[in-house]
Structure formats: structure tokens, C-alpha cells
Amino acid sequence: MNYKKAIGGSVAAIITLVISQISAQLLASAFVLLKVPAGICNIIAGILYIGITFMLLKILVEKMFQLKLSDFGIPRFFIKGKWFLTALLLPIVIKGCYLLFIPGEYVSSEMNKEQVFQTLSAGIFFTGIAAGFVEEMVFRGIILHFIEKAWNRNVAIIVPSVLFGFVHILGMDFSVLNCLLVILAGTMVGIMFSMIAIESNSVWNSGIVHAIWNIVIIGGGLSVGEKADAASIMTYVLNTKSFAITGGAFGMESSVIALTGYLIVTMIAFLMMRKAHEKTDHE
């Protein structure tokens, strides 16, 4: 595949993500007019987000490029047990480090039952499951494989990961230092997701790690930060102002603790890939 097609396909995938997200939110908003509870609308939006994205990516790959989704790491849905376990352990251990070892205090947002349901439904189904799997289909599925076909695997891992990092500073009023930290964290987590997707040959495995991370870390249940988060049910407010611990303006996802977690999982995926390669060579 030539580089023009690869770049064109990658740009089309990002446009697909934007169109899908806007469409899902608009369609879900229509249910609000029908007096459907906002919490249920959040669930509907999440389902639509995944469904619309998958459908449009299928059209993009199969109709425009005459290829199969399985060629882009999007096979039939299946999640390996080892990556499901990783998906649970990574955010729980990292958040646990804060709750157990970093001084702080719990502050409640004092939400009522309806607000709690709205917060959790959005955090679990849209920000968590939908955003996690959609971003993996686009970045570690379509873009990674387009770039790999045009250049090589190393470029395919690095470029989408750096792009993934830059996406997280768009629209943010961060200082230069905070921007650099977010790009570093985004690149590292992007590489981690890429390694998982490549090792398993499926975005569904990187997707489950991404989705559960989003649910536990930014899903609105219990947040961790320098100040109380009104959008979360409860916040563990840190008593430290250490940039390395707090993660700066972006929060704990760009902290040293989180970066260490990304690095460990990346190394595990790398060692799994090397072991599988050595086994193949001996056969």
C-alpha cells in the first residue's frame, strides 16, 4: 500500500470517529425529548457510538479499500483471559497506590440518586466502554495497520501513539510543561495499547484494557486529584502538590505511578511477543 492511501485511510478513520460520536450523541438526545431518563440516554449513546463506528469503519475498509476488517486487527469479538485480568489489575493497582500510600481525604459531591445514575451510566457506557473500544478500533485498528502496510510496524506503533498523545491536549488550556507531560503519557499508553493489540492480533483485547481503565480512573465513581471533582460521586483529594504524583493539570493518568504501570504492561506484552516468536522459530 502506498503512503497516500495509508494517510488518506487514517484521516478517514479519525473523521469517522468524530462523525460517530456526534451522531450517537444527537440520536441519544432525541430520546430525551421523549422523556427517557438521561441515564438511559447515556447507555443508548454508548451503544450507538460503538455500532455507528463499527459500521462506518466496515464500509471504509471493505468498500473503499477492498480489504477485510480482520486485516486491521478487528476480527470476530473475543477477549483473552490474560488481557481481561490485566484490564482489571492495571487501574485497580494504580488507584490503590494512591488510596493506600498517598495522604488525602475523601470528599463527596453529595449527588442524589438520579445524578449518581447519570454519572455512572455515562462513565461506564460512554466514556468507558464505548470510547475505549471505539478509540482502539480507530487508532490500534485502522490507523496502526494502514501505517504498517505503508511503512513498517515500528512506525505503526510510534506514530499513532504520538498522535493519540496530541489528541489529549486539544482544547486544553495547559502550560507547555503540562502539554509535554500529557503527550508523553498519551504516547506511552498508546504504545501499551498497540503492543496488546499486536500481541493478541485483536483490538478487542486492547479495547477491554482501555475501557476498564476509563471506567475505573475517569468514570465518575471515585476520582483522585488535587481538588474535589464535582463531576464525580466521590473524590480522594490528595494532600500532596508533587507534580510527579499528581500528574499535573491532566491528573493521575500522567503521573509517575501511572507511567510505571504503562511501562510494566508494555514490557509484559513485548516479552509475550518475543516468546511466541522464539517458539515459532523452534518449530
Short mmCIF file of the C-alpha atoms (twelve columns), coordinates in Angstrom:
data_MODEL
# 
_entry.id   MODEL 
# 
loop_
_atom_site.group_PDB 
_atom_site.id 
_atom_site.type_symbol 
_atom_site.label_atom_id 
_atom_site.label_alt_id 
_atom_site.label_comp_id 
_atom_site.label_asym_id 
_atom_site.label_seq_id 
_atom_site.Cartn_x 
_atom_site.Cartn_y 
_atom_site.Cartn_z 
_atom_site.pdbx_PDB_model_num 
ATOM 1   C CA . MET A 1   0.000   0.000   0.000  1 
ATOM 2   C CA . ASN A 2   1.379   3.454   -0.885 1 
ATOM 3   C CA . TYR A 3   1.692   6.161   1.734  1 
ATOM 4   C CA . LYS A 4   -1.007  8.385   0.197  1 
ATOM 5   C CA . LYS A 5   -3.641  5.681   0.672  1 
ATOM 6   C CA . ALA A 6   -2.383  4.986   4.190  1 
ATOM 7   C CA . ILE A 7   -2.592  8.655   5.195  1 
ATOM 8   C CA . GLY A 8   -5.967  9.054   3.493  1 
ATOM 9   C CA . GLY A 9   -7.354  5.982   5.231  1 
ATOM 10  C CA . SER A 10  -6.022  7.143   8.614  1 
ATOM 11  C CA . VAL A 11  -7.570  10.596  8.236  1 
ATOM 12  C CA . ALA A 12  -10.849 8.991   7.158  1 
ATOM 13  C CA . ALA A 13  -10.790 6.821   10.295 1 
ATOM 14  C CA . ILE A 14  -10.409 9.870   12.547 1 
ATOM 15  C CA . ILE A 15  -13.225 11.654  10.700 1 
ATOM 16  C CA . THR A 16  -15.321 8.513   11.212 1 
ATOM 17  C CA . LEU A 17  -14.706 8.694   14.959 1 
ATOM 18  C CA . VAL A 18  -15.833 12.329  15.090 1 
ATOM 19  C CA . ILE A 19  -18.938 11.693  12.959 1 
ATOM 20  C CA . SER A 20  -19.874 8.636   15.017 1 
ATOM 21  C CA . GLN A 21  -19.530 10.448  18.326 1 
ATOM 22  C CA . ILE A 22  -21.601 13.433  17.225 1 
ATOM 23  C CA . SER A 23  -24.244 11.205  15.605 1 
ATOM 24  C CA . ALA A 24  -24.543 8.992   18.691 1 
ATOM 25  C CA . GLN A 25  -24.957 11.977  20.999 1 
ATOM 26  C CA . LEU A 26  -27.519 13.652  18.740 1 
ATOM 27  C CA . LEU A 27  -29.570 10.475  18.355 1 
ATOM 28  C CA . ALA A 28  -29.456 9.828   22.092 1 
ATOM 29  C CA . SER A 29  -30.557 13.421  22.718 1 
ATOM 30  C CA . ALA A 30  -33.692 12.717  20.715 1 
ATOM 31  C CA . PHE A 31  -34.705 10.208  23.388 1 
ATOM 32  C CA . VAL A 32  -34.519 12.982  25.982 1 
ATOM 33  C CA . LEU A 33  -37.322 14.717  24.100 1 
ATOM 34  C CA . LEU A 34  -39.353 11.534  24.551 1 
ATOM 35  C CA . LYS A 35  -38.878 11.876  28.327 1 
ATOM 36  C CA . VAL A 36  -36.449 8.954   28.512 1 
ATOM 37  C CA . PRO A 37  -34.279 9.335   31.671 1 
ATOM 38  C CA . ALA A 38  -30.882 10.920  30.996 1 
ATOM 39  C CA . GLY A 39  -29.092 7.923   32.473 1 
ATOM 40  C CA . ILE A 40  -30.754 5.590   29.970 1 
ATOM 41  C CA . CYS A 41  -29.887 8.020   27.164 1 
ATOM 42  C CA . ASN A 42  -26.232 7.746   28.177 1 
ATOM 43  C CA . ILE A 43  -26.417 3.981   27.735 1 
ATOM 44  C CA . ILE A 44  -28.118 4.388   24.351 1 
ATOM 45  C CA . ALA A 45  -25.430 6.881   23.277 1 
ATOM 46  C CA . GLY A 46  -22.682 4.402   24.174 1 
ATOM 47  C CA . ILE A 47  -24.295 1.575   22.202 1 
ATOM 48  C CA . LEU A 48  -24.856 3.856   19.190 1 
ATOM 49  C CA . TYR A 49  -21.277 5.167   19.349 1 
ATOM 50  C CA . ILE A 50  -19.807 1.667   19.040 1 
ATOM 51  C CA . GLY A 51  -22.360 0.497   16.473 1 
ATOM 52  C CA . ILE A 52  -22.079 3.507   14.159 1 
ATOM 53  C CA . THR A 53  -18.276 3.481   14.322 1 
ATOM 54  C CA . PHE A 54  -18.057 -0.224  13.520 1 
ATOM 55  C CA . MET A 55  -20.480 0.132   10.603 1 
ATOM 56  C CA . LEU A 56  -18.668 3.142   9.086  1 
ATOM 57  C CA . LEU A 57  -15.231 1.545   9.503  1 
ATOM 58  C CA . LYS A 58  -16.521 -1.618  7.839  1 
ATOM 59  C CA . ILE A 59  -17.732 0.455   4.873  1 
ATOM 60  C CA . LEU A 60  -14.422 2.353   4.758  1 
ATOM 61  C CA . VAL A 61  -12.263 -0.772  4.755  1 
ATOM 62  C CA . GLU A 62  -14.368 -3.164  2.684  1 
ATOM 63  C CA . LYS A 63  -15.957 -0.812  0.139  1 
ATOM 64  C CA . MET A 64  -13.321 1.867   -0.320 1 
ATOM 65  C CA . PHE A 65  -10.148 -0.177  0.124  1 
ATOM 66  C CA . GLN A 66  -11.429 -3.660  -0.800 1 
ATOM 67  C CA . LEU A 67  -9.914  -5.185  2.355  1 
ATOM 68  C CA . LYS A 68  -11.253 -7.079  5.373  1 
ATOM 69  C CA . LEU A 69  -11.687 -5.728  8.898  1 
ATOM 70  C CA . SER A 70  -9.739  -8.749  10.159 1 
ATOM 71  C CA . ASP A 71  -6.740  -7.389  8.186  1 
ATOM 72  C CA . PHE A 72  -6.867  -4.410  10.547 1 
ATOM 73  C CA . GLY A 73  -6.908  -6.320  13.824 1 
ATOM 74  C CA . ILE A 74  -10.717 -6.233  14.054 1 
ATOM 75  C CA . PRO A 75  -11.722 -9.909  13.956 1 
ATOM 76  C CA . ARG A 76  -14.801 -11.521 15.480 1 
ATOM 77  C CA . PHE A 77  -15.262 -10.399 19.074 1 
ATOM 78  C CA . PHE A 78  -13.158 -12.391 21.537 1 
ATOM 79  C CA . ILE A 79  -11.150 -11.338 24.605 1 
ATOM 80  C CA . LYS A 80  -8.255  -13.354 26.018 1 
ATOM 81  C CA . GLY A 81  -8.353  -14.079 29.742 1 
ATOM 82  C CA . LYS A 82  -4.849  -12.714 30.368 1 
ATOM 83  C CA . TRP A 83  -5.756  -9.313  28.943 1 
ATOM 84  C CA . PHE A 84  -9.077  -9.196  30.781 1 
ATOM 85  C CA . LEU A 85  -7.138  -9.817  34.008 1 
ATOM 86  C CA . THR A 86  -4.661  -7.099  33.039 1 
ATOM 87  C CA . ALA A 87  -7.569  -4.773  32.328 1 
ATOM 88  C CA . LEU A 88  -8.791  -5.237  35.902 1 
ATOM 89  C CA . LEU A 89  -5.444  -5.139  37.677 1 
ATOM 90  C CA . LEU A 90  -3.841  -2.125  35.966 1 
ATOM 91  C CA . PRO A 91  -6.271  0.628   37.077 1 
ATOM 92  C CA . ILE A 92  -7.113  -1.018  40.406 1 
ATOM 93  C CA . VAL A 93  -3.451  -1.320  41.430 1 
ATOM 94  C CA . ILE A 94  -2.616  2.219   40.304 1 
ATOM 95  C CA . LYS A 95  -5.605  3.783   42.042 1 
ATOM 96  C CA . GLY A 96  -4.944  1.548   45.045 1 
ATOM 97  C CA . CYS A 97  -1.432  3.001   45.336 1 
ATOM 98  C CA . TYR A 98  -2.965  6.444   45.812 1 
ATOM 99  C CA . LEU A 99  -5.649  5.364   48.256 1 
ATOM 100 C CA . LEU A 100 -3.268  3.277   50.369 1 
ATOM 101 C CA . PHE A 101 0.032   5.160   50.265 1 
ATOM 102 C CA . ILE A 102 -0.615  8.824   49.348 1 
ATOM 103 C CA . PRO A 103 -2.140  11.012  52.108 1 
ATOM 104 C CA . GLY A 104 -5.518  12.542  51.281 1 
ATOM 105 C CA . GLU A 105 -9.156  12.804  52.271 1 
ATOM 106 C CA . TYR A 106 -12.456 11.705  50.768 1 
ATOM 107 C CA . VAL A 107 -14.823 14.450  49.625 1 
ATOM 108 C CA . SER A 108 -18.367 13.652  48.495 1 
ATOM 109 C CA . SER A 109 -20.159 15.585  45.747 1 
ATOM 110 C CA . GLU A 110 -23.431 14.799  47.559 1 
ATOM 111 C CA . MET A 111 -25.248 13.740  44.406 1 
ATOM 112 C CA . ASN A 112 -28.812 12.483  44.590 1 
ATOM 113 C CA . LYS A 113 -29.782 9.048   43.221 1 
ATOM 114 C CA . GLU A 114 -30.682 10.391  39.772 1 
ATOM 115 C CA . GLN A 115 -27.370 12.254  39.467 1 
ATOM 116 C CA . VAL A 116 -25.462 9.154   40.578 1 
ATOM 117 C CA . PHE A 117 -27.192 7.074   37.896 1 
ATOM 118 C CA . GLN A 118 -26.472 9.696   35.223 1 
ATOM 119 C CA . THR A 119 -22.828 9.910   36.248 1 
ATOM 120 C CA . LEU A 120 -22.242 6.150   36.351 1 
ATOM 121 C CA . SER A 121 -24.187 5.391   33.160 1 
ATOM 122 C CA . ALA A 122 -22.125 7.971   31.252 1 
ATOM 123 C CA . GLY A 123 -18.863 6.854   32.860 1 
ATOM 124 C CA . ILE A 124 -19.420 3.144   32.277 1 
ATOM 125 C CA . PHE A 125 -21.197 3.016   28.926 1 
ATOM 126 C CA . PHE A 126 -19.982 6.097   27.034 1 
ATOM 127 C CA . THR A 127 -16.684 7.334   28.494 1 
ATOM 128 C CA . GLY A 128 -15.710 3.791   29.459 1 
ATOM 129 C CA . ILE A 129 -16.874 1.000   27.157 1 
ATOM 130 C CA . ALA A 130 -17.803 2.996   24.051 1 
ATOM 131 C CA . ALA A 131 -14.871 5.421   24.000 1 
ATOM 132 C CA . GLY A 132 -12.428 2.658   24.917 1 
ATOM 133 C CA . PHE A 133 -13.426 0.277   22.129 1 
ATOM 134 C CA . VAL A 134 -14.028 2.989   19.516 1 
ATOM 135 C CA . GLU A 135 -10.613 4.577   20.054 1 
ATOM 136 C CA . GLU A 136 -8.975  1.174   19.824 1 
ATOM 137 C CA . MET A 137 -10.777 0.330   16.566 1 
ATOM 138 C CA . VAL A 138 -9.630  3.629   15.087 1 
ATOM 139 C CA . PHE A 139 -6.095  4.059   16.484 1 
ATOM 140 C CA . ARG A 140 -4.871  0.496   17.097 1 
ATOM 141 C CA . GLY A 141 -7.021  -1.000  14.357 1 
ATOM 142 C CA . ILE A 142 -7.355  1.122   11.244 1 
ATOM 143 C CA . ILE A 143 -4.568  3.696   11.643 1 
ATOM 144 C CA . LEU A 144 -1.946  1.299   13.014 1 
ATOM 145 C CA . HIS A 145 -2.469  -1.215  10.214 1 
ATOM 146 C CA . PHE A 146 -2.666  1.380   7.437  1 
ATOM 147 C CA . ILE A 147 0.684   2.782   8.564  1 
ATOM 148 C CA . GLU A 148 2.181   -0.694  8.962  1 
ATOM 149 C CA . LYS A 149 1.150   -1.607  5.409  1 
ATOM 150 C CA . ALA A 150 2.740   1.583   4.017  1 
ATOM 151 C CA . TRP A 151 5.861   1.705   6.195  1 
ATOM 152 C CA . ASN A 152 6.639   -0.823  8.943  1 
ATOM 153 C CA . ARG A 153 5.475   -1.999  12.365 1 
ATOM 154 C CA . ASN A 154 7.763   0.264   14.395 1 
ATOM 155 C CA . VAL A 155 6.455   3.359   12.631 1 
ATOM 156 C CA . ALA A 156 2.916   1.990   13.019 1 
ATOM 157 C CA . ILE A 157 3.351   1.722   16.785 1 
ATOM 158 C CA . ILE A 158 5.009   5.097   17.350 1 
ATOM 159 C CA . VAL A 159 3.078   7.433   15.024 1 
ATOM 160 C CA . PRO A 160 -0.496  6.622   16.170 1 
ATOM 161 C CA . SER A 161 0.698   6.662   19.777 1 
ATOM 162 C CA . VAL A 162 2.186   10.149  19.467 1 
ATOM 163 C CA . LEU A 163 -0.985  11.238  17.654 1 
ATOM 164 C CA . PHE A 164 -3.003  9.708   20.498 1 
ATOM 165 C CA . GLY A 165 -0.985  11.825  22.937 1 
ATOM 166 C CA . PHE A 166 -1.554  15.035  20.967 1 
ATOM 167 C CA . VAL A 167 -5.309  14.378  20.780 1 
ATOM 168 C CA . HIS A 168 -5.486  14.632  24.571 1 
ATOM 169 C CA . ILE A 169 -4.215  18.238  24.655 1 
ATOM 170 C CA . LEU A 170 -6.640  19.557  22.040 1 
ATOM 171 C CA . GLY A 171 -8.809  22.279  23.526 1 
ATOM 172 C CA . MET A 172 -6.943  22.168  26.834 1 
ATOM 173 C CA . ASP A 173 -5.537  25.335  28.402 1 
ATOM 174 C CA . PHE A 174 -2.346  23.673  29.638 1 
ATOM 175 C CA . SER A 175 1.112   25.104  30.232 1 
ATOM 176 C CA . VAL A 176 3.956   23.934  27.990 1 
ATOM 177 C CA . LEU A 177 5.250   21.614  30.726 1 
ATOM 178 C CA . ASN A 178 1.808   20.079  31.241 1 
ATOM 179 C CA . CYS A 179 1.353   19.645  27.479 1 
ATOM 180 C CA . LEU A 180 4.664   17.799  27.226 1 
ATOM 181 C CA . LEU A 181 3.719   15.561  30.152 1 
ATOM 182 C CA . VAL A 182 0.327   14.734  28.619 1 
ATOM 183 C CA . ILE A 183 1.913   13.967  25.240 1 
ATOM 184 C CA . LEU A 184 4.458   11.711  26.952 1 
ATOM 185 C CA . ALA A 185 1.755   9.896   28.942 1 
ATOM 186 C CA . GLY A 186 -0.530  9.630   25.906 1 
ATOM 187 C CA . THR A 187 2.307   8.264   23.786 1 
ATOM 188 C CA . MET A 188 3.269   5.708   26.424 1 
ATOM 189 C CA . VAL A 189 -0.290  4.489   26.926 1 
ATOM 190 C CA . GLY A 190 -0.736  4.424   23.140 1 
ATOM 191 C CA . ILE A 191 2.322   2.206   22.791 1 
ATOM 192 C CA . MET A 192 0.960   -0.033  25.548 1 
ATOM 193 C CA . PHE A 193 -2.378  -0.438  23.776 1 
ATOM 194 C CA . SER A 194 -0.574  -1.036  20.468 1 
ATOM 195 C CA . MET A 195 1.550   -3.806  21.942 1 
ATOM 196 C CA . ILE A 196 -1.527  -5.504  23.406 1 
ATOM 197 C CA . ALA A 197 -3.378  -5.278  20.083 1 
ATOM 198 C CA . ILE A 198 -0.397  -6.631  18.146 1 
ATOM 199 C CA . GLU A 199 0.339   -9.432  20.617 1 
ATOM 200 C CA . SER A 200 -3.267  -10.619 20.506 1 
ATOM 201 C CA . ASN A 201 -3.885  -9.610  16.875 1 
ATOM 202 C CA . SER A 202 -7.127  -8.012  18.044 1 
ATOM 203 C CA . VAL A 203 -8.265  -4.547  19.111 1 
ATOM 204 C CA . TRP A 204 -10.830 -6.199  21.370 1 
ATOM 205 C CA . ASN A 205 -8.066  -7.016  23.868 1 
ATOM 206 C CA . SER A 206 -6.555  -3.540  23.902 1 
ATOM 207 C CA . GLY A 207 -10.149 -2.292  23.921 1 
ATOM 208 C CA . ILE A 208 -11.072 -4.073  27.149 1 
ATOM 209 C CA . VAL A 209 -7.926  -2.717  28.845 1 
ATOM 210 C CA . HIS A 210 -8.757  0.773   27.591 1 
ATOM 211 C CA . ALA A 211 -12.446 0.528   28.540 1 
ATOM 212 C CA . ILE A 212 -11.930 -0.692  32.100 1 
ATOM 213 C CA . TRP A 213 -9.169  1.878   32.593 1 
ATOM 214 C CA . ASN A 214 -11.601 4.624   31.621 1 
ATOM 215 C CA . ILE A 215 -14.334 3.248   33.882 1 
ATOM 216 C CA . VAL A 216 -12.124 2.949   36.976 1 
ATOM 217 C CA . ILE A 217 -9.972  6.051   36.521 1 
ATOM 218 C CA . ILE A 218 -12.256 8.648   34.880 1 
ATOM 219 C CA . GLY A 219 -15.686 7.021   35.039 1 
ATOM 220 C CA . GLY A 220 -17.065 9.374   37.657 1 
ATOM 221 C CA . GLY A 221 -17.267 6.956   40.573 1 
ATOM 222 C CA . LEU A 222 -14.198 7.765   42.633 1 
ATOM 223 C CA . SER A 223 -11.722 10.275  41.238 1 
ATOM 224 C CA . VAL A 224 -8.281  11.119  42.563 1 
ATOM 225 C CA . GLY A 225 -6.829  14.604  42.295 1 
ATOM 226 C CA . GLU A 226 -5.571  17.795  43.868 1 
ATOM 227 C CA . LYS A 227 -9.107  19.151  44.329 1 
ATOM 228 C CA . ALA A 228 -12.651 17.827  44.552 1 
ATOM 229 C CA . ASP A 229 -14.213 16.860  41.223 1 
ATOM 230 C CA . ALA A 230 -17.865 17.962  41.071 1 
ATOM 231 C CA . ALA A 231 -18.429 15.566  38.139 1 
ATOM 232 C CA . SER A 232 -17.534 12.537  40.278 1 
ATOM 233 C CA . ILE A 233 -19.548 10.932  43.050 1 
ATOM 234 C CA . MET A 234 -16.553 10.962  45.388 1 
ATOM 235 C CA . THR A 235 -13.057 12.436  45.183 1 
ATOM 236 C CA . TYR A 236 -9.938  11.389  47.034 1 
ATOM 237 C CA . VAL A 237 -8.292  14.798  47.396 1 
ATOM 238 C CA . LEU A 238 -4.524  14.461  47.611 1 
ATOM 239 C CA . ASN A 239 -2.619  16.331  50.286 1 
ATOM 240 C CA . THR A 240 0.485   16.490  48.108 1 
ATOM 241 C CA . LYS A 241 1.257   19.009  45.364 1 
ATOM 242 C CA . SER A 242 4.085   16.920  43.922 1 
ATOM 243 C CA . PHE A 243 3.919   17.213  40.125 1 
ATOM 244 C CA . ALA A 244 5.171   13.657  39.693 1 
ATOM 245 C CA . ILE A 245 2.482   12.230  41.991 1 
ATOM 246 C CA . THR A 246 -0.488  14.357  40.934 1 
ATOM 247 C CA . GLY A 247 0.296   14.216  37.213 1 
ATOM 248 C CA . GLY A 248 -0.065  17.968  36.828 1 
ATOM 249 C CA . ALA A 249 -3.090  19.543  35.146 1 
ATOM 250 C CA . PHE A 250 -4.127  16.301  33.421 1 
ATOM 251 C CA . GLY A 251 -4.247  14.350  36.665 1 
ATOM 252 C CA . MET A 252 -3.166  10.904  37.781 1 
ATOM 253 C CA . GLU A 253 -3.184  9.436   34.255 1 
ATOM 254 C CA . SER A 254 0.042   11.331  33.570 1 
ATOM 255 C CA . SER A 255 1.647   10.691  36.974 1 
ATOM 256 C CA . VAL A 256 4.813   8.712   37.576 1 
ATOM 257 C CA . ILE A 257 2.699   5.960   39.146 1 
ATOM 258 C CA . ALA A 258 0.558   5.620   36.010 1 
ATOM 259 C CA . LEU A 259 3.568   5.853   33.673 1 
ATOM 260 C CA . THR A 260 5.183   2.999   35.589 1 
ATOM 261 C CA . GLY A 261 2.039   0.920   35.099 1 
ATOM 262 C CA . TYR A 262 2.019   1.593   31.339 1 
ATOM 263 C CA . LEU A 263 5.674   0.613   31.095 1 
ATOM 264 C CA . ILE A 264 5.208   -2.656  33.005 1 
ATOM 265 C CA . VAL A 265 2.253   -3.769  30.855 1 
ATOM 266 C CA . THR A 266 4.127   -2.790  27.689 1 
ATOM 267 C CA . MET A 267 7.096   -4.912  28.739 1 
ATOM 268 C CA . ILE A 268 4.809   -7.861  29.521 1 
ATOM 269 C CA . ALA A 269 3.274   -7.632  26.034 1 
ATOM 270 C CA . PHE A 270 6.749   -7.344  24.475 1 
ATOM 271 C CA . LEU A 271 8.024   -10.420 26.325 1 
ATOM 272 C CA . MET A 272 4.924   -12.378 25.280 1 
ATOM 273 C CA . MET A 273 5.542   -11.439 21.653 1 
ATOM 274 C CA . ARG A 274 9.226   -12.395 21.856 1 
ATOM 275 C CA . LYS A 275 8.383   -15.721 23.500 1 
ATOM 276 C CA . ALA A 276 5.822   -16.501 20.782 1 
ATOM 277 C CA . HIS A 277 8.356   -15.566 18.097 1 
ATOM 278 C CA . GLU A 278 11.035  -17.810 19.628 1 
ATOM 279 C CA . LYS A 279 8.559   -20.682 19.858 1 
ATOM 280 C CA . THR A 280 7.694   -20.268 16.171 1 
ATOM 281 C CA . ASP A 281 11.399  -20.263 15.224 1 
ATOM 282 C CA . HIS A 282 11.977  -23.547 17.092 1 
ATOM 283 C CA . GLU A 283 9.073   -25.322 15.424 1 
# 
